[in-house]
Amino acid sequence: MLCWRQVCLFTLRRSQARTLCSDLLLSQISGCTHEDEVFSLVGRNKARLSEKHVGIALDMLWQLQKKRPFLLRTSDYVRNHSQFLTLCILAENKVEQMEDEVIVDTLYSILRLEVEDHVSLAKVLVTEAWKRLERQVLLSLPALSKFALCLYKQHRHFSPILGQVAQIVDMKLDSIQDLRSLSILMISISGVITESFRDRLLHKAEQLLEEKDEVHFNYARRILQFLQNVKLKYHPLLEKCNRIFLESASHLDIHSISHIFGLYEQLGFDNAEFRLIAKQLLSEAVDDCHDPETFAKLFFSLGPMAGSKVRERLLETAVHMAEEFSSHQVLMILKTMQKMKCRNSHLLKKMASVLHKHLDSYPVLQLVKLTQYLVMLHCQDLELFAKLKMLLLGYLKSSVIPADTAAVIRVLAMLPSFQVEEMIINRAAAVLPQCRLHHLNCIATALVKWNHHGQLHWQNSSELCAKLLQKLNDCGFQRLQKTNSLNLLLEELPYVNGEWFEEVLNEETLAVCQRLIDQITWANVLPLSSFLIKSDHRCPALFDRIASVTVENTDKIPPSEIYFILFLFSALNYDPPDNEEFFKSCIQRITSNLSHLETYHLVLLGHVLAMAGYFPAVLITTIFNVSFLSKLDAQLKVLPDAVKQRVHSSLMKLNRAVCLECPEFHIPWFHEPYCQRVLHNSTSQINPQRQHIHRMLREILGGRHYSRISVLTPYYYEIDFECVLDVNKKPLSYMAQNIPLDGVGEHLRRDIKDEGRKALPPGAQRIALEFLDSKAFSKDYSRHLKGEPAVKKRHLEMLGYRVVQIPHFEWNSMVLSTKGDQLEYLRQQLYG
C-alpha cells in the first residue's frame, strides 16, 4: 500500500511539473516580441508542443505582423521559415484535439499570413470546423463571424458551409447585439441568403446602428460592402453609414477613404459633405504618399476633386512614380484620369509605356475597361492598341460567356481603324440566344458602327451583318415577351441605351411595362421613373400608376428619390388624375425632411417643382438664404462637373421662376453674371431652317427692320424671332424706335437693359415666335409639349409677349410643302 502511494505521488508531481512547464511555454510564446523568438521556442520544444501551443504560436506570428505597417510586413519570411512548416504539420496532426475557437483562430491566422487556400492545413481546418457545425457545436458569435470571414476570403461565396453559417445566423439574429460580428457575417453570407433574410439583416443592422452611441467606421464600411454585394441601394442604411463616416473623420486614412468612395461609386450614392471632409484630409496627406499603392488610392480619391495646384502635383507625382505602379494601380490611375477628363500627354505616355509589361496579366473585363479608358483619353500609342486588339481577339475566340463576348465586341468597335473579321460576327451570333438586353445592345451598337463606317470588307459581309441584326432584334423581342418580372426587367434597363434600343425595342419595352403594371410598387417606382425619363415617352397608364403608388406610399420612398419621380411628371409635362394630391404628398415628404437632404438636392427639387408650378414657401426660403447659398457654393467645388453644371443651371432657372411667378417672396434676380458667362461660352449657331423662317417673316412683315432674330429677353430667355404689332396689328419698325437689329446667324450678347425693352405704344403687342424642334416634344405619338418649353411660354407671357410656337411636325408636314403654304401659315400664326 505504501509503495502504491509513493508511485501515485511521483506521478502527480511529474504531471504538475509538466503542467507548470507547459504553462510556462505558453506564456513564453505569448510574450514574444519578434517572429524569430517564436520560431526559436518552437524549434527547441517540438516534442512538447500541444495543440494549444501550436494555435498560440500561429496566432502570435499573425499578431506580430499585424502590429507592423503594411509595407513593413514580412509575411514571405514567416511562410518560408522551416519552423513555420513544422507548426503547420503539427497543427494538421493535432486538429481534432483543438478547441472549436482555436481551430477558427488558427485558420484565420494562416490566411492572414497569406498561406495559399489549397494548402493542406487550410483544408483540414475548414473540414474539421464544418464537422463541428454539423454536430451543432455552436461557436460564439465572434468565432462564427471569424470563421465565416475565412470562408469568404477563400472565395467560397456560395459554398454549403456558408449556407450552414447563414442558417445559424438566421436562428440567432434576433438575439445578436454585436454589430462588429453582425457586419462581418453579413458580408460573408451575402451570396447564400434569400431576399427576405436580406431584408431582416438590413433592419437588424439599422436597429443596432440606432441603438449604439458610438459605432466604429469599419462596421459601417462593412455594411456598405454588404449592400454592394447584394446590389441594393438602401437609402436609410446608406445615410446612417455616411453619418458615421462624418463623425469618424479624424480616424479615416487614405485607404479607408478610397474604399468608401469606391463603394459609393458602385452603389450610385454620393454625399457632398463627406467629399468636403475627404478632400481636406486627403489634401493634407499629399506630402506623405511615398509608395505606389497609397498614392494610387490618393489619386483615385482626390484627383476628381482637386484644385488646379494640387491636381498638378498629383500629375507630377504620378509621372515620377509611373514605373513602380502595378497592373491594378495603372488601371486605377487611368480610370481616374478619365473621370478628371485629364489628357495630360506626358502622364498618358508614361502609363502606356508601363502597360506594355502588364498587358498579359489582365483578366478580360479589366482589359475591356483599360481599352475604353485609353480610347476615351485619346491615347496615341498605336503599338499598344495593336497588342490590345490581339489580346481581345484571343479572348473572343475562346470566350463562352455572353457578357464577356458582348463586352469585348463593344470595346473592339471603339478601337481606331479596326478591321472587322468574320470570326467576330460568328462569335456574336453564337451567344445571342443567351444574351441579356444590355449585351444585345453592346453587340448591336458595334455592328451599326462598323457598318456605318464601312469596316466590314469580306465577301457577303453586308448580308451577314443584316442577318445578325435581324437575329438581334428577334432575340430582343423574345426576351421582352418572355419577361414576367418587372423587377428583373428594371435591373437590365439602366445599362441599355443608344439608337438600336430606341428604334427597335423601346416601344416593346414600354408595352411590357404596361403589361406588368400591377407589379409597380413603392420599391421600384424609382428605376421605372428613371427608365421613362430616358425613354422620353408619355405613357398615361404607367404615369397614373406611379402617381397612385407614390401617394399611397410616400412615407416609404426615400426623400432623395422623390426628385426622380417629380422630374418624370414635370419634364414630360404630365398631370395625373389626382394631380394636387400627388404633388401635395411629395412636397410634404420633402419639406418634412429638409435637414436630411443634400444641399444641392434641394436646389434640384426646387427647380423641378417650379417647372410644375409649385413653390413651397419653406423650401424656397431655405434655398434663397445667404448661409444656404454659401454652403452650396462650397459643396459645388467638390462635386463632379456634370452635377455642378446641372445644379448651377437649376438654381438659375429656379431664381428666374420665383422672380416671375412669386414676387411676394421678394427674392432678387442675381443670376445675370452667370447667364452672361453661359451665353459668352455658347457656340451654337442659328440653323438654316430658322434662317429660312426669318426670311419669310421679313416678307410677311414688309422688311428686315420689322423683326429681330435670336433676341435676349429679361431674365435671359433667348427667343428665335421677335416682332411688334400695333393696336391695328400692323408691324412696328425697330429702326423707328432706334433699336439695333441683329445679324442673321449671330447671338445677342447685350445686357437685358438694352434698348430692345423700350416701352411700347398703347395697344401694341410684342410677339415671340419660337420654332420647336423634336426635343421640345415627347417621343410618343401624342406630340405633347414637354415641361421646359411649356414653362418658357408661361414666363414669356408674364414678360408681356404673345407667344407663337411653330412645331417642327407642322412646319415640315406635307400640308406646308410650298412656300405659299408656309407664308400663309405664318400669317395665320401672327395675325390669328
RABEL-V925358 format. One record per pair of residues at least 24 apart in sequence whose C-alpha atoms are under 8 Angstrom apart, sorted by the first residue. I is the first residue (numbers start at 1). J is the second residue. If there is no record, write none. Layout:
# RABEL-V925358
i: <I & I>
j: <J & J>
This chain:
# RABEL-V925358
i: <22 & 25 & 26 & 26 & 26 & 29 & 29 & 29 & 29 & 30 & 30 & 30 & 32 & 33 & 34 & 35 & 35 & 35 & 39 & 39 & 42 & 42 & 43 & 50 & 51 & 51 & 51 & 51 & 51 & 51 & 52 & 52 & 54 & 54 & 54 & 55 & 55 & 55 & 55 & 55 & 57 & 58 & 58 & 58 & 58 & 59 & 59 & 59 & 61 & 62 & 62 & 62 & 62 & 75 & 75 & 78 & 79 & 79 & 88 & 89 & 91 & 92 & 92 & 92 & 92 & 95 & 95 & 95 & 96 & 100 & 100 & 100 & 101 & 101 & 103 & 104 & 104 & 104 & 104 & 105 & 105 & 107 & 107 & 108 & 108 & 108 & 111 & 117 & 130 & 133 & 141 & 142 & 145 & 145 & 145 & 145 & 146 & 146 & 148 & 148 & 148 & 148 & 149 & 149 & 149 & 149 & 151 & 152 & 152 & 157 & 157 & 157 & 157 & 157 & 158 & 158 & 159 & 162 & 162 & 162 & 163 & 163 & 163 & 165 & 166 & 166 & 170 & 173 & 173 & 174 & 177 & 179 & 179 & 179 & 179 & 180 & 183 & 183 & 183 & 183 & 184 & 184 & 186 & 186 & 187 & 187 & 187 & 187 & 187 & 190 & 190 & 190 & 191 & 191 & 202 & 206 & 206 & 209 & 215 & 216 & 216 & 217 & 217 & 217 & 217 & 220 & 220 & 221 & 224 & 225 & 227 & 228 & 228 & 228 & 231 & 232 & 233 & 233 & 233 & 235 & 236 & 238 & 242 & 242 & 245 & 246 & 246 & 246 & 249 & 249 & 253 & 254 & 254 & 254 & 254 & 254 & 255 & 255 & 257 & 258 & 258 & 258 & 258 & 261 & 271 & 272 & 272 & 272 & 272 & 272 & 273 & 275 & 275 & 276 & 276 & 278 & 279 & 279 & 279 & 283 & 292 & 292 & 292 & 292 & 293 & 293 & 296 & 296 & 296 & 297 & 299 & 299 & 300 & 300 & 300 & 303 & 303 & 303 & 304 & 304 & 304 & 304 & 304 & 305 & 305 & 305 & 305 & 306 & 315 & 318 & 319 & 319 & 319 & 322 & 322 & 322 & 323 & 323 & 325 & 326 & 327 & 327 & 327 & 327 & 327 & 330 & 331 & 331 & 334 & 334 & 334 & 335 & 335 & 337 & 338 & 338 & 338 & 341 & 342 & 343 & 343 & 348 & 349 & 349 & 352 & 352 & 352 & 356 & 359 & 364 & 364 & 364 & 364 & 365 & 365 & 365 & 367 & 368 & 368 & 368 & 368 & 371 & 371 & 372 & 372 & 375 & 375 & 385 & 389 & 396 & 396 & 397 & 397 & 400 & 401 & 402 & 402 & 402 & 402 & 402 & 403 & 403 & 405 & 406 & 406 & 406 & 406 & 407 & 407 & 409 & 409 & 409 & 410 & 410 & 410 & 410 & 412 & 413 & 413 & 413 & 418 & 419 & 419 & 419 & 420 & 420 & 420 & 420 & 421 & 421 & 422 & 422 & 425 & 425 & 425 & 429 & 429 & 432 & 432 & 432 & 433 & 436 & 436 & 437 & 437 & 437 & 437 & 437 & 438 & 438 & 438 & 438 & 440 & 440 & 441 & 441 & 441 & 441 & 441 & 444 & 444 & 444 & 445 & 445 & 445 & 473 & 473 & 476 & 477 & 477 & 480 & 480 & 480 & 481 & 483 & 484 & 485 & 485 & 486 & 486 & 486 & 486 & 487 & 490 & 490 & 490 & 493 & 494 & 494 & 502 & 506 & 513 & 514 & 514 & 517 & 517 & 520 & 520 & 520 & 521 & 522 & 522 & 522 & 522 & 522 & 523 & 525 & 525 & 526 & 526 & 526 & 529 & 529 & 529 & 530 & 530 & 530 & 532 & 533 & 533 & 533 & 535 & 536 & 536 & 536 & 536 & 537 & 537 & 537 & 537 & 538 & 538 & 538 & 538 & 538 & 538 & 540 & 543 & 543 & 544 & 544 & 547 & 547 & 548 & 550 & 550 & 551 & 551 & 551 & 551 & 554 & 554 & 554 & 555 & 559 & 559 & 559 & 559 & 560 & 560 & 562 & 562 & 563 & 563 & 563 & 566 & 566 & 567 & 570 & 570 & 570 & 570 & 570 & 571 & 571 & 571 & 571 & 571 & 572 & 572 & 572 & 572 & 573 & 573 & 573 & 573 & 573 & 587 & 591 & 591 & 594 & 599 & 599 & 599 & 600 & 600 & 600 & 603 & 603 & 603 & 603 & 604 & 604 & 604 & 606 & 607 & 607 & 607 & 607 & 610 & 610 & 610 & 611 & 611 & 611 & 612 & 615 & 615 & 621 & 624 & 656 & 657 & 660 & 660 & 669 & 672 & 672 & 675 & 676 & 679 & 680 & 685 & 685 & 685 & 686 & 686 & 686 & 687 & 690 & 690 & 691 & 691 & 694 & 696 & 697 & 700 & 700 & 701 & 705 & 705 & 705 & 705 & 706 & 706 & 706 & 706 & 707 & 707 & 707 & 708 & 708 & 709 & 709 & 709 & 710 & 710 & 710 & 710 & 711 & 711 & 712 & 712 & 712 & 712 & 713 & 714 & 714 & 714 & 715 & 716 & 717 & 719 & 719 & 719 & 720 & 720 & 720 & 720 & 721 & 721 & 721 & 722 & 722 & 722 & 722 & 723 & 723 & 723 & 724 & 724 & 724 & 724 & 725 & 725 & 725 & 725 & 726 & 726 & 726 & 726 & 726 & 727 & 727 & 727 & 727 & 729 & 729 & 765 & 765 & 765 & 766 & 766 & 766 & 767 & 767 & 767 & 767 & 768 & 768 & 768 & 768 & 768 & 769 & 769 & 769 & 769 & 770 & 770 & 770 & 770 & 771 & 771 & 771 & 771 & 772 & 772 & 772 & 772 & 773 & 773 & 774 & 804 & 804>
j: <48 & 53 & 52 & 53 & 56 & 53 & 56 & 57 & 60 & 56 & 57 & 60 & 60 & 64 & 64 & 61 & 64 & 78 & 83 & 84 & 83 & 87 & 83 & 94 & 90 & 91 & 94 & 95 & 97 & 98 & 98 & 102 & 87 & 90 & 91 & 91 & 102 & 103 & 105 & 106 & 87 & 87 & 106 & 109 & 110 & 105 & 106 & 109 & 109 & 109 & 110 & 112 & 113 & 113 & 114 & 113 & 113 & 115 & 121 & 121 & 121 & 120 & 121 & 124 & 125 & 124 & 125 & 128 & 128 & 129 & 132 & 139 & 139 & 143 & 129 & 129 & 143 & 146 & 147 & 143 & 146 & 147 & 150 & 146 & 147 & 150 & 150 & 154 & 161 & 164 & 181 & 181 & 181 & 182 & 184 & 185 & 181 & 184 & 184 & 185 & 188 & 189 & 184 & 185 & 187 & 188 & 188 & 188 & 189 & 188 & 189 & 190 & 191 & 192 & 191 & 192 & 192 & 188 & 189 & 192 & 189 & 192 & 193 & 189 & 192 & 193 & 197 & 201 & 204 & 204 & 208 & 205 & 208 & 209 & 219 & 219 & 219 & 220 & 222 & 223 & 219 & 222 & 223 & 226 & 222 & 223 & 225 & 226 & 229 & 226 & 229 & 230 & 229 & 230 & 237 & 236 & 237 & 240 & 244 & 244 & 248 & 241 & 244 & 245 & 248 & 244 & 245 & 260 & 263 & 263 & 267 & 263 & 266 & 267 & 267 & 267 & 267 & 268 & 269 & 558 & 558 & 269 & 271 & 274 & 274 & 273 & 274 & 277 & 277 & 278 & 281 & 282 & 285 & 294 & 297 & 298 & 294 & 297 & 301 & 297 & 298 & 300 & 301 & 301 & 598 & 598 & 635 & 636 & 638 & 639 & 635 & 638 & 639 & 635 & 638 & 302 & 305 & 306 & 638 & 310 & 321 & 324 & 325 & 329 & 325 & 329 & 329 & 332 & 333 & 332 & 333 & 336 & 332 & 333 & 336 & 336 & 337 & 340 & 336 & 339 & 340 & 638 & 640 & 637 & 638 & 639 & 640 & 638 & 347 & 347 & 346 & 347 & 350 & 350 & 351 & 354 & 350 & 354 & 354 & 358 & 355 & 358 & 359 & 361 & 362 & 355 & 366 & 370 & 370 & 373 & 374 & 370 & 373 & 377 & 373 & 376 & 377 & 377 & 377 & 377 & 378 & 379 & 379 & 381 & 379 & 381 & 384 & 384 & 388 & 392 & 395 & 404 & 408 & 404 & 407 & 408 & 392 & 392 & 407 & 408 & 411 & 411 & 415 & 411 & 414 & 414 & 415 & 415 & 415 & 424 & 427 & 423 & 427 & 431 & 431 & 431 & 432 & 434 & 435 & 439 & 435 & 439 & 431 & 439 & 440 & 442 & 443 & 439 & 442 & 442 & 443 & 446 & 442 & 443 & 445 & 446 & 446 & 446 & 449 & 450 & 455 & 455 & 456 & 457 & 450 & 455 & 456 & 457 & 456 & 458 & 458 & 461 & 464 & 465 & 468 & 468 & 471 & 471 & 472 & 475 & 475 & 479 & 492 & 476 & 479 & 492 & 493 & 496 & 492 & 493 & 495 & 496 & 472 & 476 & 496 & 497 & 498 & 500 & 501 & 469 & 472 & 500 & 498 & 499 & 500 & 504 & 505 & 505 & 505 & 508 & 508 & 509 & 512 & 512 & 512 & 516 & 516 & 519 & 513 & 516 & 519 & 520 & 524 & 527 & 528 & 531 & 531 & 527 & 531 & 535 & 535 & 542 & 541 & 542 & 542 & 545 & 545 & 546 & 549 & 549 & 549 & 550 & 553 & 556 & 557 & 557 & 550 & 565 & 561 & 564 & 565 & 564 & 565 & 568 & 564 & 565 & 568 & 568 & 567 & 568 & 572 & 779 & 572 & 778 & 779 & 780 & 572 & 778 & 779 & 780 & 572 & 574 & 778 & 779 & 780 & 782 & 576 & 569 & 576 & 576 & 577 & 576 & 582 & 582 & 582 & 586 & 581 & 582 & 585 & 586 & 585 & 586 & 589 & 589 & 589 & 590 & 593 & 597 & 597 & 601 & 586 & 590 & 604 & 605 & 608 & 608 & 609 & 608 & 608 & 609 & 611 & 612 & 787 & 608 & 611 & 786 & 787 & 788 & 778 & 785 & 786 & 787 & 612 & 785 & 786 & 787 & 790 & 616 & 618 & 619 & 619 & 628 & 631 & 632 & 632 & 636 & 647 & 647 & 650 & 651 & 654 & 647 & 650 & 651 & 654 & 650 & 651 & 653 & 654 & 654 & 657 & 658 & 787 & 788 & 791 & 787 & 658 & 662 & 665 & 667 & 715 & 795 & 795 & 798 & 715 & 715 & 716 & 716 & 749 & 749 & 749 & 745 & 746 & 747 & 744 & 745 & 746 & 745 & 720 & 771 & 744 & 745 & 721 & 823 & 826 & 823 & 827 & 731 & 733 & 734 & 735 & 741 & 731 & 732 & 733 & 734 & 733 & 734 & 741 & 741 & 742 & 742 & 743 & 744 & 742 & 746 & 747 & 748 & 747 & 748 & 748 & 749 & 750 & 752 & 752 & 752 & 753 & 799 & 752 & 752 & 792 & 768 & 769 & 770 & 768 & 769 & 770 & 771 & 768 & 769 & 770 & 766 & 767 & 768 & 769 & 766 & 767 & 768 & 764 & 765 & 766 & 767 & 764 & 765 & 766 & 767 & 761 & 762 & 763 & 764 & 765 & 762 & 763 & 764 & 765 & 764 & 831 & 800 & 801 & 802 & 800 & 801 & 802 & 801 & 802 & 803 & 804 & 796 & 801 & 802 & 803 & 804 & 803 & 804 & 805 & 806 & 803 & 804 & 805 & 806 & 805 & 806 & 807 & 808 & 805 & 806 & 807 & 808 & 807 & 808 & 808 & 829 & 830>
